[in-house]
Amino acid sequence: TNVLLAHRLFEYSKIISANFIHASTGSVYSWNGEKMIIDEDTIPVPYSEYGLSKYLADITLKSLCEHADICLRILRYPMIYGGASVNNYIGEIYRSALNDEAIEMTQETAERVIDIVHIDDVVETNISLINNFDNSINKDIFLVGSGTSLSVLEITRQIKKSVDSNSTV
């Protein structure tokens, strides 16, 4: 569905002669349990169906936009939290903490260092890019994040504290 939706939006951007901003994900990169630095030049190796579908949308759009002479920006976001973004791991932790339920995770997950970004910052970034789109930039992929990486355990502790939770981890 990610590829189909991206293709439909591309067709519409052709009709209205608009630049294309595509919200992608950091899930296009594989994680092997080791600490790794990801930048715009890191080769995607999706490890989930979701990551694969987003990556296929990315490469489909790159090809379509290039052939149609449409300027494309792919924004790869880390895990998004807040608002309606509750159907991911951070949302699950939040719900469990809110209900004082036990929060279970493996040691590997607890130690995993991730970047997360609030949905309001995602919206602000997209609006800023729309209002300041620069066709002269010869770059199509941008990693967008908070700039702060924390372990899943530390994020869990902060969530527990913010909702005054008695959940065990």
Accessible surface in RSA format (square Angstrom, percent):
REM  Atomic radii and reference values for relative SASA: ProtOr
REM  Chains: A
REM  Algorithm: Lee & Richards
REM  Probe-radius: 1.40
REM  Slices: 20
REM RES _ NUM      All-atoms   Total-Side   Main-Chain    Non-polar    All polar
REM                ABS   REL    ABS   REL    ABS   REL    ABS   REL    ABS   REL
RES THR A   1   144.82 103.0 107.77 109.3  37.05  88.3  83.12 111.7  61.70  93.3
RES ASN A   2    34.82  24.0  31.26  30.2   3.56   8.6   2.07   5.0  32.75  31.7
RES VAL A   3    48.13  31.7  48.06  43.5   0.07   0.2  48.06  41.8   0.07   0.2
RES LEU A   4    96.54  53.8  92.74  66.4   3.79   9.5  95.28  66.9   1.26   3.4
RES LEU A   5    99.67  55.5  98.41  70.4   1.26   3.2  99.25  69.7   0.42   1.1
RES ALA A   6     3.50   3.2   1.05   1.6   2.45   5.6   2.88   4.1   0.62   1.6
RES HIS A   7    65.21  35.6  65.21  45.3   0.00   0.0  40.00  41.2  25.22  29.3
RES ARG A   8   149.78  62.9 141.68  72.2   8.11  19.3  47.49  64.9 102.29  62.0
RES LEU A   9    90.76  50.5  88.51  63.3   2.25   5.6  88.66  62.3   2.09   5.6
RES PHE A  10     5.10   2.6   5.10   3.2   0.00   0.0   5.10   3.1   0.00   0.0
RES GLU A  11    62.14  35.7  61.73  46.7   0.42   1.0  31.98  61.9  30.16  24.6
RES TYR A  12   125.58  58.6 124.25  70.7   1.34   3.5  86.99  65.4  38.60  47.6
RES SER A  13     6.74   5.7   6.28   8.4   0.46   1.0   6.74  14.4   0.00   0.0
RES LYS A  14    95.22  46.5  77.51  47.6  17.71  42.2  38.66  34.8  56.55  60.2
RES ILE A  15   138.10  78.6 106.05  79.0  32.04  77.2 114.45  82.4  23.65  64.2
RES ILE A  16    90.40  51.4  63.38  47.2  27.01  65.1  70.86  51.0  19.53  53.0
RES SER A  17   102.82  86.9  67.91  90.6  34.91  80.4  43.78  93.2  59.04  82.7
RES ALA A  18    32.89  30.2  24.47  37.8   8.41  19.1  31.97  45.0   0.91   2.4
RES ASN A  19    60.82  41.9  40.77  39.4  20.04  48.3   6.17  14.9  54.64  52.8
RES PHE A  20    11.56   5.8   9.75   6.0   1.81   4.7  11.56   7.0   0.00   0.0
RES ILE A  21    47.67  27.1  21.43  16.0  26.23  63.2  21.43  15.4  26.23  71.2
RES HIS A  22    15.82   8.6  14.31   9.9   1.50   3.8   7.66   7.9   8.15   9.5
RES ALA A  23    48.24  44.4  41.26  63.7   6.97  15.9  41.26  58.1   6.97  18.5
RES SER A  24     6.94   5.9   0.00   0.0   6.94  16.0   0.00   0.0   6.94   9.7
RES THR A  25    11.44   8.1  11.44  11.6   0.00   0.0   3.34   4.5   8.10  12.2
RES GLY A  26    25.63  31.6   0.00   N/A  25.63  31.6  18.88  51.8   6.75  15.1
RES SER A  27    27.11  22.9  24.07  32.1   3.04   7.0   2.47   5.3  24.64  34.5
RES VAL A  28     0.00   0.0   0.00   0.0   0.00   0.0   0.00   0.0   0.00   0.0
RES TYR A  29     6.09   2.8   3.15   1.8   2.93   7.6   3.22   2.4   2.87   3.5
RES SER A  30    39.73  33.6  34.39  45.9   5.35  12.3  13.80  29.4  25.93  36.3
RES TRP A  31    69.44  27.9  48.96  23.7  20.49  48.1  41.60  22.2  27.85  45.2
RES ASN A  32   114.19  78.7  79.86  77.2  34.33  82.7  42.77 102.9  71.43  69.0
RES GLY A  33    32.63  40.2   0.00   N/A  32.63  40.2   5.61  15.4  27.02  60.5
RES GLU A  34   115.62  66.4 113.50  85.9   2.12   5.0  35.53  68.7  80.09  65.4
RES LYS A  35   178.41  87.0 140.60  86.3  37.81  90.0  91.63  82.5  86.78  92.4
RES MET A  36    73.11  37.9  47.25  31.3  25.86  61.6  50.14  42.6  22.97  30.4
RES ILE A  37   149.48  85.1 125.89  93.8  23.59  56.9 127.51  91.8  21.97  59.6
RES ILE A  38    62.41  35.5  42.49  31.7  19.92  48.0  42.49  30.6  19.92  54.1
RES ASP A  39    68.50  48.0  67.76  67.4   0.74   1.7  24.40  57.4  44.09  44.0
RES GLU A  40    52.85  30.3  41.22  31.2  11.63  27.7  10.00  19.3  42.85  35.0
RES ASP A  41   128.90  90.3 104.45 104.0  24.45  57.8  34.67  81.6  94.23  94.0
RES THR A  42    35.77  25.4  24.52  24.9  11.25  26.8  26.66  35.8   9.10  13.8
RES ILE A  43   140.19  79.8 128.36  95.6  11.84  28.5 129.58  93.3  10.62  28.8
RES PRO A  44    23.70  17.3  15.83  14.4   7.87  28.6  15.83  13.1   7.87  48.9
RES VAL A  45    86.52  56.9  84.50  76.5   2.02   4.9  86.52  75.2   0.00   0.0
RES PRO A  46    35.22  25.7  13.41  12.2  21.81  79.3  13.41  11.1  21.81 135.5
RES TYR A  47   113.65  53.1  75.96  43.2  37.69  98.1  69.94  52.6  43.71  53.9
RES SER A  48    42.16  35.6  28.97  38.7  13.19  30.4  37.77  80.4   4.39   6.1
RES GLU A  49   158.48  91.0 146.66 111.0  11.83  28.2  61.66 119.3  96.82  79.1
RES TYR A  50   117.94  55.1 109.93  62.5   8.01  20.8  88.52  66.5  29.42  36.3
RES GLY A  51     0.00   0.0   0.00   N/A   0.00   0.0   0.00   0.0   0.00   0.0
RES LEU A  52    85.77  47.8  85.77  61.4   0.00   0.0  85.77  60.2   0.00   0.0
RES SER A  53    27.41  23.2  26.05  34.8   1.37   3.1  24.51  52.2   2.91   4.1
RES LYS A  54    25.41  12.4  25.41  15.6   0.00   0.0   1.37   1.2  24.04  25.6
RES TYR A  55    52.32  24.4  52.32  29.8   0.00   0.0  22.68  17.0  29.63  36.5
RES LEU A  56    73.32  40.8  73.32  52.5   0.00   0.0  73.32  51.5   0.00   0.0
RES ALA A  57     0.00   0.0   0.00   0.0   0.00   0.0   0.00   0.0   0.00   0.0
RES ASP A  58     0.25   0.2   0.25   0.3   0.00   0.0   0.25   0.6   0.00   0.0
RES ILE A  59    73.39  41.8  67.68  50.4   5.71  13.8  68.09  49.0   5.29  14.4
RES THR A  60    38.61  27.5  32.21  32.7   6.41  15.3  23.03  30.9  15.59  23.6
RES LEU A  61     0.00   0.0   0.00   0.0   0.00   0.0   0.00   0.0   0.00   0.0
RES LYS A  62    74.68  36.4  69.97  42.9   4.71  11.2  35.64  32.1  39.04  41.6
RES SER A  63    55.96  47.3  49.44  66.0   6.52  15.0  32.11  68.4  23.84  33.4
RES LEU A  64    45.18  25.2  42.91  30.7   2.27   5.7  44.24  31.1   0.95   2.6
RES CYS A  65     1.99   1.5   1.85   2.1   0.13   0.3   1.85   4.7   0.13   0.1
RES GLU A  66   138.61  79.6 112.31  85.0  26.30  62.6  44.28  85.6  94.33  77.0
RES HIS A  67   154.35  84.4 116.68  81.1  37.67  96.4  89.08  91.8  65.27  75.9
RES ALA A  68    37.19  34.2   9.55  14.7  27.64  62.9  20.35  28.7  16.84  44.6
RES ASP A  69   139.68  97.8 114.04 113.5  25.64  60.6  34.46  81.1 105.22 104.9
RES ILE A  70    23.95  13.6  12.53   9.3  11.43  27.5  16.52  11.9   7.44  20.2
RES CYS A  71    30.69  23.2  18.87  21.0  11.82  27.8  17.90  45.3  12.79  13.8
RES LEU A  72    11.56   6.4   6.74   4.8   4.82  12.1   6.74   4.7   4.82  13.0
RES ARG A  73     5.88   2.5   5.88   3.0   0.00   0.0   0.04   0.1   5.83   3.5
RES ILE A  74     0.00   0.0   0.00   0.0   0.00   0.0   0.00   0.0   0.00   0.0
RES LEU A  75     5.35   3.0   5.35   3.8   0.00   0.0   5.35   3.8   0.00   0.0
RES ARG A  76     5.43   2.3   2.49   1.3   2.94   7.0   0.00   0.0   5.43   3.3
RES TYR A  77     2.65   1.2   2.09   1.2   0.56   1.4   2.29   1.7   0.36   0.4
RES PRO A  78    29.77  21.7  16.76  15.3  13.01  47.3  25.05  20.7   4.72  29.3
RES MET A  79    62.56  32.4  47.20  31.2  15.36  36.6  56.42  48.0   6.14   8.1
RES ILE A  80    42.39  24.1  39.46  29.4   2.93   7.1  39.46  28.4   2.93   7.9
RES TYR A  81    75.79  35.4  75.79  43.1   0.00   0.0  38.92  29.2  36.87  45.5
RES GLY A  82    20.71  25.5   0.00   N/A  20.71  25.5  16.22  44.5   4.49  10.0
RES GLY A  83    61.27  75.6   0.00   N/A  61.27  75.6  36.79 101.0  24.48  54.8
RES ALA A  84    97.56  89.7  69.32 107.0  28.24  64.2  77.64 109.3  19.92  52.8
RES SER A  85    30.03  25.4  18.29  24.4  11.73  27.0  14.35  30.6  15.68  22.0
RES VAL A  86    60.00  39.5  60.00  54.3   0.00   0.0  60.00  52.1   0.00   0.0
RES ASN A  87   137.04  94.5 103.15  99.7  33.89  81.6  35.75  86.0 101.28  97.9
RES ASN A  88    36.74  25.3  29.75  28.7   6.99  16.8  27.13  65.3   9.61   9.3
RES TYR A  89    63.79  29.8  58.69  33.4   5.10  13.3  57.98  43.6   5.81   7.2
RES ILE A  90     5.79   3.3   5.79   4.3   0.00   0.0   5.79   4.2   0.00   0.0
RES GLY A  91     4.97   6.1   0.00   N/A   4.97   6.1   4.72  13.0   0.25   0.6
RES GLU A  92    87.72  50.4  85.51  64.7   2.21   5.3  23.77  46.0  63.94  52.2
RES ILE A  93     3.33   1.9   2.16   1.6   1.17   2.8   3.28   2.4   0.05   0.1
RES TYR A  94    91.06  42.5  91.06  51.8   0.00   0.0  58.77  44.2  32.29  39.8
RES ARG A  95    96.03  40.3  95.92  48.9   0.10   0.2  58.94  80.6  37.09  22.5
RES SER A  96    22.21  18.8  22.08  29.5   0.13   0.3   0.11   0.2  22.09  31.0
RES ALA A  97     0.79   0.7   0.00   0.0   0.79   1.8   0.00   0.0   0.79   2.1
RES LEU A  98    97.53  54.3  74.17  53.1  23.36  58.7  74.49  52.3  23.05  62.0
RES ASN A  99    92.06  63.5  67.92  65.6  24.14  58.1  16.71  40.2  75.36  72.8
RES ASP A 100    77.25  54.1  54.49  54.2  22.75  53.8  17.63  41.5  59.62  59.5
RES GLU A 101    89.92  51.6  84.50  63.9   5.42  12.9  35.53  68.7  54.39  44.4
RES ALA A 102    60.86  56.0  39.27  60.6  21.59  49.1  39.75  56.0  21.10  55.9
RES ILE A 103     8.84   5.0   4.94   3.7   3.89   9.4   6.99   5.0   1.85   5.0
RES GLU A 104   151.77  87.1 127.08  96.1  24.68  58.8  50.44  97.6 101.33  82.7
RES MET A 105    42.28  21.9   2.72   1.8  39.56  94.2  14.05  11.9  28.23  37.4
RES THR A 106    87.00  61.9  78.52  79.6   8.48  20.2  84.67 113.7   2.33   3.5
RES GLN A 107   126.80  70.9 115.83  84.7  10.97  26.1  55.29 117.7  71.50  54.2
RES GLU A 108   106.59  61.2  97.35  73.6   9.25  22.0  35.19  68.1  71.40  58.3
RES THR A 109    40.09  28.5  39.19  39.7   0.89   2.1  14.27  19.2  25.82  39.0
RES ALA A 110     9.27   8.5   8.49  13.1   0.78   1.8   8.71  12.3   0.56   1.5
RES GLU A 111   106.79  61.3  91.97  69.6  14.82  35.3  40.70  78.7  66.09  54.0
RES ARG A 112    68.88  28.9  64.94  33.1   3.94   9.4   8.84  12.1  60.05  36.4
RES VAL A 113    76.80  50.5  52.51  47.5  24.29  58.5  52.51  45.6  24.29  65.9
RES ILE A 114    24.54  14.0  18.28  13.6   6.26  15.1  23.82  17.2   0.72   1.9
RES ASP A 115    35.12  24.6  27.61  27.5   7.50  17.7  14.48  34.1  20.64  20.6
RES ILE A 116    27.63  15.7  26.18  19.5   1.45   3.5  26.18  18.8   1.45   3.9
RES VAL A 117     5.86   3.9   4.37   4.0   1.49   3.6   5.86   5.1   0.00   0.0
RES HIS A 118    50.02  27.3  48.90  34.0   1.12   2.9  28.53  29.4  21.49  25.0
RES ILE A 119    45.43  25.9  45.43  33.8   0.00   0.0  45.43  32.7   0.00   0.0
RES ASP A 120    94.25  66.0  88.75  88.3   5.49  13.0  27.92  65.7  66.32  66.1
RES ASP A 121    71.03  49.8  69.76  69.4   1.27   3.0  15.55  36.6  55.49  55.3
RES VAL A 122    10.34   6.8  10.24   9.3   0.10   0.2  10.34   9.0   0.00   0.0
RES VAL A 123    75.04  49.4  73.38  66.4   1.66   4.0  75.00  65.2   0.05   0.1
RES GLU A 124   120.28  69.1 116.07  87.8   4.20  10.0  38.76  75.0  81.52  66.6
RES THR A 125    43.25  30.8  37.87  38.4   5.38  12.8  24.54  33.0  18.72  28.3
RES ASN A 126    34.38  23.7  34.38  33.2   0.00   0.0  14.84  35.7  19.54  18.9
RES ILE A 127    91.28  51.9  91.17  67.9   0.11   0.3  91.28  65.7   0.00   0.0
RES SER A 128    54.68  46.2  50.00  66.7   4.68  10.8  26.09  55.6  28.59  40.0
RES LEU A 129    36.46  20.3  32.56  23.3   3.90   9.8  36.02  25.3   0.44   1.2
RES ILE A 130   110.70  63.0  93.51  69.7  17.19  41.4  95.20  68.6  15.50  42.1
RES ASN A 131   108.53  74.8  74.85  72.3  33.68  81.1  24.10  58.0  84.43  81.6
RES ASN A 132   102.01  70.3  81.30  78.6  20.70  49.9  34.18  82.3  67.83  65.6
RES PHE A 133    41.98  21.0  13.15   8.1  28.82  75.0  13.15   8.0  28.82  82.5
RES ASP A 134    59.29  41.5  53.93  53.7   5.36  12.7  18.50  43.6  40.79  40.7
RES ASN A 135    99.90  68.9  75.69  73.1  24.21  58.3  27.64  66.5  72.26  69.8
RES SER A 136    96.74  81.7  61.33  81.8  35.41  81.6  56.43 120.2  40.31  56.5
RES ILE A 137    76.11  43.3  66.13  49.3   9.98  24.0  71.32  51.4   4.78  13.0
RES ASN A 138   157.09 108.3 123.42 119.3  33.67  81.1  35.83  86.2 121.26 117.2
RES LYS A 139    89.56  43.7  77.76  47.7  11.80  28.1  51.49  46.3  38.07  40.6
RES ASP A 140    43.02  30.1  41.51  41.3   1.51   3.6  13.71  32.3  29.31  29.2
RES ILE A 141    20.12  11.4  19.64  14.6   0.48   1.2  19.64  14.1   0.48   1.3
RES PHE A 142    47.02  23.5  47.02  29.1   0.00   0.0  47.02  28.5   0.00   0.0
RES LEU A 143    56.51  31.5  33.31  23.8  23.20  58.3  33.38  23.4  23.13  62.2
RES VAL A 144    26.73  17.6  20.71  18.8   6.02  14.5  24.57  21.3   2.16   5.9
RES GLY A 145    37.82  46.6   0.00   N/A  37.82  46.6   5.30  14.6  32.52  72.8
RES SER A 146    64.20  54.2  27.01  36.0  37.19  85.7  33.68  71.7  30.52  42.8
RES GLY A 147    75.22  92.8   0.00   N/A  75.22  92.8  40.91 112.3  34.31  76.8
RES THR A 148    78.93  56.1  72.11  73.1   6.82  16.3  45.82  61.5  33.11  50.1
RES SER A 149    66.80  56.4  43.09  57.5  23.71  54.6  17.01  36.2  49.80  69.8
RES LEU A 150    53.87  30.0  50.75  36.3   3.11   7.8  53.67  37.7   0.20   0.5
RES SER A 151    28.86  24.4  24.77  33.1   4.09   9.4  16.43  35.0  12.44  17.4
RES VAL A 152     4.16   2.7   4.16   3.8   0.00   0.0   4.16   3.6   0.00   0.0
RES LEU A 153    46.85  26.1  46.85  33.5   0.00   0.0  46.85  32.9   0.00   0.0
RES GLU A 154    57.75  33.2  57.75  43.7   0.00   0.0  19.16  37.1  38.60  31.5
RES ILE A 155     5.73   3.3   5.33   4.0   0.40   1.0   5.73   4.1   0.00   0.0
RES THR A 156     0.00   0.0   0.00   0.0   0.00   0.0   0.00   0.0   0.00   0.0
RES ARG A 157   133.78  56.2 127.47  65.0   6.31  15.0  43.24  59.1  90.54  54.9
RES GLN A 158    89.59  50.1  83.30  60.9   6.29  15.0  31.69  67.4  57.90  43.9
RES ILE A 159    21.30  12.1  19.71  14.7   1.59   3.8  21.24  15.3   0.06   0.2
RES LYS A 160    47.50  23.2  46.50  28.5   1.00   2.4  13.36  12.0  34.14  36.4
RES LYS A 161   177.65  86.7 154.53  94.8  23.12  55.0 106.78  96.1  70.87  75.5
RES SER A 162    89.89  76.0  47.32  63.2  42.57  98.1  50.69 107.9  39.21  54.9
RES VAL A 163    37.03  24.4  11.45  10.4  25.57  61.6  19.37  16.8  17.66  47.9
RES ASP A 164   129.87  91.0 114.41 113.9  15.46  36.6  34.39  80.9  95.48  95.2
RES SER A 165    16.07  13.6   0.00   0.0  16.07  37.0   0.88   1.9  15.19  21.3
RES ASN A 166   124.82  86.1 102.00  98.6  22.82  54.9  30.08  72.4  94.74  91.6
RES SER A 167     4.02   3.4   0.00   0.0   4.02   9.3   1.26   2.7   2.76   3.9
RES THR A 168    93.58  66.6  88.15  89.4   5.43  12.9  77.08 103.5  16.50  25.0
RES VAL A 169    82.68  54.4  20.37  18.4  62.31 150.2  38.52  33.5  44.16 119.8
END  Absolute sums over single chains surface
CHAIN  1 A    10397.1       8415.8       1981.3       5778.2       4619.0
END  Absolute sums over all chains
TOTAL         10397.1       8415.8       1981.3       5778.2       4619.0
